[in-house]
């Protein structure tokens, strides 16, 4: 039998992520229905892939137009395998500015209502077909709001909650609901951002990898939430325990609530998620646990008693788990980074300045990077690359150990 042709329906297809997804699926030979306001952009895709692309110039706030487009696509090709609600707009908004209220309403209409209007005409058909995937493009801004982007952040938070509710409503129907929460993607929408955008990636790279991302809320200071996180994800083959917080103070002045929070999030969360993930890994005969510890899991520095105690604990936990699962196709290791320039490290700088009585450049040079002989921060990509190695076949016999990515810190 010939392989069925993939059928995909995408909104917001004229630029950014939507454009990249449209090109990605069309290049794979899929039948693609594309919606956007800019008809000329859609036509250019249709001309590149004749016979594969159906164009529907419309605004996603027009539910009637979306229903008509959905009916036409289904009549031509059948029920789509994937519907991607990607249409979105953004603008700087402040609630205190009366003139911004119209923009706030427009952003909510497009980013939230438009998503519901996109899925609405397809859900019944997908239910009857007992299959299909509804993909909502939300944002990390829906998890952690951005200053000056009240409406955008609120719209994406609404989308995340809506998708979670829809997922529960469709449980058992064969229809899957996927929530994607991208960080900063290089699109026309982000070009005007006047602030730094860490880890900015091109839209085509985001689309090409074709991974499914899902946001599951969890308070990592609570053991029950940590275990439920793994359960809600349906188990996992690879577990990377990376949650962490920091606080700096002398032992005698260290707030008890900060001590408890750091131990809970930095150490106990790794215990709970590992305990929840291991039964599934054992059943499959394969698994990888990578715990992000720290150079401070192998050595110490003043004023960081809770963090250092927790990271030493993570190293010990990693070794113990590795011994318990040895020979079962499962490995457990700890990566021990030195200073990596992340928001967590950035947040430490003012406190280090206060404790040591130094300016920023001096505290970086004489305190934070003093013990890192390279005098350079490690990068997120380097930590990611080390993690990928530990999850590869090349590391099948690497278990119960630590790998330092610290510019020579622990060699001293």
N, C-alpha and C positions, 0 to 999 in steps of 0.2 A: 504493500500500500504506500502511496506517496505520503511524505511527511506533511501534516497540516500546516498551512501558512499562518504565521502569527498575525493577529489582528490587534492593533493598538490605536487608542483614541487619546489625543493629547490637547489640553488647553494651554494657552499662553505659549504657543508654538513659534512665535515670530522672532524670538530673541532669547538670549541667555540659556538657562537650563532647558527650556522647552525646545529651542532651536537645536541644541546639541542632542537631545533625546530623539528629536524627529530625524535628524541625520543618522543617528546611530541605528535606529530601527529600520529606516528605509534602506540603509546600506546592507542590512542583514536580509533584505527581501521581504520584510513585513508589509502588510497592507495597513496604511496609516491614515487616520482621520485627524486633521489638524484644525484647531480653532484659534483665532486671534483677531485683533481689531485691524491689523495691517494686512490688507488683502494682497498687496504687491509682494510682500515677503513670503506669504504662503504660496503664491503662484510660482515664485522662483524655485521652491522645493518641488512643486508639482511638475515643473518643466524638467527638473533634473532626474526625477524618477516617474516617468509617465506610466500611468496604469496602476501605480502603487499608492498614490497620494490623493486623498479627497480633501478639498479645502472648504472650510466653513468660516467666512469672515463674520465675526460676531463679538459682542461684549458678553462676558460670562454673567453679568448681572441681569441679562435678558433671558429669563428661564424658558420662555416660549421658544426663542431661537435655539437654545440648547436642546430642547426636546425635539424640535424639528430636525436638527443636525443628527441627533442620536438615532431617530427613526430612519433617516435616510441611510446612515452608515450601516445599521442593522439590516435594512432591506437589501443593500448592495452586497454585504459581506457576511452577515450573520452576527451573532453576539461577540463583541470584542473579548479577547483574552485579558487585556490590560486596559484600564482607564486611568489616565494620569491627570489629576487636577493640579495644574502647575501655575495657572494664571495668578499674577500677583502684582501689586503696585506698592510703592513706598514713597514717603515724603517726611521731611522733618516736621513734627507737630508738637505743639505745647498746649495743654488744656487751658492754660491761663489766657491764651490768645483767642479771642472770640472768632477772629477770621480763620482760624485753623479748624473750626468745627466741621465745616463742609468737607475738608480733606479727610478728617477722622472718619466721617460717615462713609465717604467713598472707599477708603482703604478697607474698612470693615466689610462693605458690600462686596468688593472684589475678592478679597483674600479669604473671607469666611463664607459669606452667603454664596459666592461664586463656586466654592468647592461643593457645597451641598447641592446647588443647582446642576453642577456637572455630573454628580453621581446619580441624582434622582431618576433620570430616564433609563438608566442601565440596570439598577438594582433588581427590579422585577424580572427582567430577562435573564440576568445572571443567576438569580435564585432558581428559575425554571430550568436553566442549563446545569445547575448544581456545580458551577465552577466560575472562575474568573478572579481577577485581582483589581482592587481599587487602591490606587496609590495617591496619597495626599502629600504634597510638598509643603511642609511646615518650615520651621527654622529653629536654630538654637536660640533666637531672640524670643521664641515662645516659651522657652524654659527659663531664660534669664534676660529680663528686659534690658533694652538699650536706652541710654539717656537721649532725649530728643526724638525718640522713635516710639512714643507712647502707643499710637494707633497701630503701627506695624507690629510691635511686640504683642499687643493685646489681640490682634487678629490672628497671629500665629499660635498664641496660647489657646485661643478659642478653637482653632483648627485641630490642635493636638487633642483637646478634650473631646471634640466632636468625633474624631477618628477613633478614639478609644471606645466611646459609646457605640459607634457604628460597628466596631469589631465585635463587641459583646452581642449586639443585636443579630449579627450574621453568623455567630458561632454555630457550627454544625450544618450550615447551609452549603458548604463547599466554596463559598465566596470569601476570599482572604482580603483583609484590610491592612495596608502597609502605611506607616508613618515615616516619612523621611524628614530629618531635621538637619539640613546642611549648615555648615558654618559659612564663612565668607567665600562666595563664588564670584569669579570675575565676569560680571555681566553689566549691561548698560545701567541697571538699577544701582549697582555698587560703585560705578565710576565716579559719581558725584559725592561720595562719602568723604567728608573733610577730616576724618580721623584714621588712625592706623588700623589695618585689618589683618590681624595675625593669621598665618596659615592660609592665605588667599590662594585658591586654586582655579585653573581655567575651567570653564563650563564643560568643554568637551571631555576633559579628564574625569570630571565628576560623573558624566553620563556614560563614558566608555566602560568603566569598571562594572557597571550593572549590578552592584551589590544592593541588598535590601537592608535598610537601617530602621530600627524600631526604638522608640523612646519608651522606657518603662520607669515610672517614678519610683524612687526608693530613697528612704532616709538611711544612709549607710552607717549611722550611729546605732541603728536598731537591728538586732540580730534577725528578728522575724522578717523585716523588710529585705535584708540581704538574701535570705533563703528564698523568699517569695520572688525576688528578682530572677533567680535562676529558673524557678518553676514556671513563671509567666513567660520566660523566653523559650520554654520547651526544652530546657537542658542546653548543654553546650559541649562542643568538642575542644574548644580552646578557651581558657579562662585567663584573662589578664586583670589582676587586682592592682588597680592604680589609684584608688581613692586616697586622698590625703589632705590634711590641714596642718597648720603650723602655728606656733606661738612662742615668743621669746621672752624669758624672764629668769632671774635667779631662782634657785630652788625655793628659798624661804619666802619669796614673793609670788610664786607660781600659783595662779588661781586653781582651786581644786576642780572647778567645772571645766576648765580648759584641759587639765590633765585627763580627766575622764573622757572628754570628747575626742582628744587626740588618740588615746589608747583604743577607743571604740572604733573610730573611723580608719585609723592607719593600720591597726593590727587585727582587732576582733572581726572586722568586716571580711578580711581575707580568710579567716578561719570559717566563718559562716558560709560564704559563697563556695569555698572549696568543699566543705562538707556536703553542700547541696548538689554540687556538680559531679562529685566522684562516683556515685552509684551509676549514673548514666555512662560515664567514661569506662567504668569497669565492665558494664554490660556490652559495650561496643569493642572493648579490647584496645582502645586507643584514646589518648587525651593529652592535653598539654596545659599545665598551669604555670603561668609566669607572674611572679610577684614583683612589683616595682618597689624595691627596698630603697637603699641609699648608701652612699659612702659612710653616712652616719649609722648604718647598720653594721659597720666593721670597725669604726673608730668613734671618737667623740669630740665635741666642742662645747664650750661653756654656754649656759643660758638656754639650752635646748633639751632639758632633761626628758620631757614627755616624748618628743619626737624621736630622740635617740633610743630611748627604751623601747618604743614601738617598733622602730626599724630593726633593732637587734632581734626583737621578737619575730619579725617577719622572716629574717634569715633563718632563725631556728625552726620556725614553722615549716619553711620550705624544705629544709633537710629532713625533718621528721616525715612529712608527707611523701617525699621521694623514697624514703626507706620502706614506708608502708605499702607503696604501690609498685615497688621494683619488680620487674619481670612481667608486668601486666600490660605493657604497651603504653604506659602513662609516665610522663616525666614532670618534675616540678623543680623549678629553678628560681633564683632571685637575681634581678638586675640591680646593680648598685651604682646609680648615677652620682656624679659629683653635682656641681651646680649647673642646672639646665634653666635657660631663661624662659620661664613660664610665668603665668599670672601668680602662682603660689610663691615663686622666688621674688617677683616684683613686689608682692605684698610684704615680704620680709624686710625689704630695704629700708623703709622709713623707721621700722622698729629697731633695726640694727643701728641706724644712724642715731636714734634716741639713746639706746643703751650704751653705745660707745662714744657718743658725743662727737661724731664725725659728719662731714658732708658726704653726698652721694658717691662721688668719684673716689674719695678716700676710703670709704667703707667697702666699696667694691674691690679696690686694689689691695687694701691692707687687712681686710677681714674675710670677705666672702670668697675671693679668689686667691688669698694668700697661700692656702694649702693645696691649690690646684696648679701644679707646676707649669702647665701649659698656659696659664693665665688667660684661658679662654673658656667661655661657657660651652658645655655640651649642647647639642641641638636635639630638638624633638625627633627629627628624622633619624638621628643616630640611635636614639633609644628605640624607635620603631623598627629600624633595621636589625638591631640586636634581638628584638622580640620575634621578628620574622624568622631569623636564623634558629632560635630555640624551638620554633614550631615546625621546622623543616626536617626532612629525613636525615640531613647531615648531622642533626643533633639528637638522633635516636638514643645515643648512649651518653648524652650529657644530662645528668640529673643530680639533684641534691647539692648543687654548687652555686656559687655566685659569680657573676661576670661584672667587673667594674668598668664603667664608662665615665672616668673621672679625671682625665687629663694628667694622670700620674699621682693623684692625691694619696691613695692608699699604698703607693710604692715607697712613700717617705718613711 
